[in-house]
């Protein structure tokens, strides 16, 4: 059935082993974030393949807008599997924390009189963090008496556990 889709009835078709139905939502073939609802399975063919009239459910930055009508080849529509997110900032098979540059810092927070109210040495943080961001995260996640097992060092393994 590689040459098209078999129409089961006016509301369902089988294309490449998968069923496509009127009123169901599918992912578009070339845009992983694109969603369409099948409005009608068209009786004709395009290059020997069945087509479906679809309603775009989301805006696309390079073209179609939500609510517009379009056409897709039935065998190119992909089922939705719940929420899907495209990868933007990480690489497959790599720990995202390995992609960040890290450095050791000493955190010292003082009160308005200049007295030290929080001190922690050898805190491992991303180099892009400001000192204020480092102070906030460190003071929030460090509990317990300094230099004891109750206050373990903040490092990239600990950041992973916080998420």
ChimeraX attribute file (.defattr): number of C-alpha atoms within 10 A of each C-alpha:
attribute: neighborCount
match mode: 1-to-1
recipient: residues
	/A:1	11
	/A:2	10
	/A:3	12
	/A:4	20
	/A:5	24
	/A:6	17
	/A:7	17
	/A:8	12
	/A:9	9
	/A:10	12
	/A:11	15
	/A:12	18
	/A:13	22
	/A:14	18
	/A:15	22
	/A:16	14
	/A:17	12
	/A:18	14
	/A:19	17
	/A:20	25
	/A:21	22
	/A:22	17
	/A:23	15
	/A:24	14
	/A:25	21
	/A:26	21
	/A:27	19
	/A:28	20
	/A:29	15
	/A:30	9
	/A:31	9
	/A:32	12
	/A:33	15
	/A:34	16
	/A:35	24
	/A:36	26
	/A:37	20
	/A:38	25
	/A:39	19
	/A:40	18
	/A:41	24
	/A:42	16
	/A:43	10
	/A:44	11
	/A:45	13
	/A:46	10
	/A:47	10
	/A:48	11
	/A:49	17
	/A:50	23
	/A:51	22
	/A:52	25
	/A:53	18
	/A:54	24
	/A:55	21
	/A:56	21
	/A:57	18
	/A:58	15
	/A:59	15
	/A:60	14
	/A:61	7
	/A:62	6
	/A:63	6
	/A:64	15
	/A:65	14
	/A:66	13
	/A:67	13
	/A:68	13
	/A:69	16
	/A:70	14
	/A:71	17
	/A:72	18
	/A:73	21
	/A:74	26
	/A:75	24
	/A:76	15
	/A:77	22
	/A:78	17
	/A:79	15
	/A:80	13
	/A:81	8
	/A:82	6
	/A:83	6
	/A:84	10
	/A:85	8
	/A:86	7
	/A:87	8
	/A:88	6
	/A:89	7
	/A:90	11
	/A:91	10
	/A:92	7
	/A:93	6
	/A:94	9
	/A:95	11
	/A:96	12
	/A:97	14
	/A:98	9
	/A:99	11
	/A:100	12
	/A:101	10
	/A:102	17
	/A:103	13
	/A:104	14
	/A:105	16
	/A:106	14
	/A:107	19
	/A:108	15
	/A:109	16
	/A:110	12
	/A:111	9
	/A:112	6
	/A:113	6
	/A:114	8
	/A:115	10
	/A:116	11
	/A:117	9
	/A:118	15
	/A:119	14
	/A:120	19
	/A:121	14
	/A:122	13
	/A:123	17
	/A:124	20
	/A:125	23
	/A:126	16
	/A:127	14
	/A:128	11
	/A:129	12
	/A:130	10
	/A:131	13
	/A:132	11
	/A:133	11
	/A:134	19
	/A:135	18
	/A:136	12
	/A:137	13
	/A:138	21
	/A:139	15
	/A:140	9
	/A:141	14
	/A:142	16
	/A:143	11
	/A:144	11
	/A:145	10
	/A:146	14
	/A:147	11
	/A:148	8
	/A:149	9
	/A:150	11
	/A:151	14
	/A:152	15
	/A:153	17
	/A:154	19
	/A:155	16
	/A:156	17
	/A:157	11
	/A:158	13
	/A:159	14
	/A:160	11
	/A:161	7
	/A:162	8
	/A:163	5
